[in-house]
Amino acid sequence: MSSALPTVWLGSQRGRIYIHSAVAHWRRCILSIRLNDSVLSIVHTRGRVFAALADGTVAVFHRCEDGQWDLNNYHIVDLGHPHQSIRCLSVVDEHLWCGHRNRVQVLDAKTLNLTKTFDAHPRKESQVRQMVRVGDGVWIAIRLDSTLRLYHAQTYTHLQDVDVEPYVSKMLGAGKLGFSFVRITALLASCNRLWLGTGNGVIISIPLSPDFTKTCSDDRESNKDVATSLKFIPYCSMVQAQLSFHGHQDVVKFFVSVPGQSRKKPENSEDVKAEVHPQKMLIISGGEGYIDFRVGEDEEQTEDAVVENKHFSTSKGEQSHLIVWQVTAI
């Protein structure tokens, strides 16, 4: 199987990258390479693949003339001292945002030159863990922190802070959270919403500002590329947030958004008024165990049922789970 065709890249804690075909024979690894340290994030832009490593460097891969990926001649971009891990990467237009310590370092994706550095958090011991670009904004989450921070994608101006801890405590109560504090561990932007996962297994969905929906609708009607033509600031408010009663018993590890239903195309291209069904998206969260936060609130639940439920929860908590939501893309 040729690597010139679409591929999937997997990074491991042992510093290896495995490349699989996205066309057929998915289980068979067609290429692999060992790097200097753990692979923490992988993104693709401008025909290149960028891999963030735990030693504070970024490995950059390109294709050969025949279209195959060249794993022998790759570039290493060093973000400087101290050599601490680059936990996340985010593509922002023609640049690559790298989460390095408490800072964001911006690389030109073509020249690989460092163009900007700014602090995402005042504490030097803090660490940028997640970044999501939406419109002209980039939402950033900090390790062991419950506050999301919004920055402008072009001016790097700090625009908004959103703390999710008061909302989670209000919705679930201190008894559900125990002695653990709320911290953001997973972040995704999909279907005009921010999806947040916490270290307590709680999943929150926050609608973006009303301007997002209006702009998106206008661009779609004019057949423009929504991903590149949107120019708006993705503000959000916890007043409109929704908390899922379905969650994980431990840390929410990741989110993935995939198409759940293809759009219905008109049989006759001349029939421009043909009915088009809204696209369905599947939002998938991954983490350890599953829990329904409503369980135990029913006062009529028998003692035997409580014991049985606790036993069930304990056994389920030892397994990894995926939780899937079907959402209509606006």
Secondary structure by P-SEA (a helix, b strand, c coil): ccccccbbbbbcccbbbbbbbcccccccccbbbbcccccccccccccbbbbbccccbbbbbbbcccccccccbbbbbbccccccccccccccccbbbbbcccbbbbbccccccccccccccccccccccbbbbcccbbbbbbccccbbbbbbcccccccccccaaaaaaaaccccccccbbbbbccccccccbbbbbccccbbbbbbccaaaaaaaaaaaaaccccccccccccccccccbbbbcbbbcccccbbbbbbcccccccccccccccccccbbbbbbbbbcccccccccccccccaaaaaaaaaaaaaaaaccbbbbbbbbcc
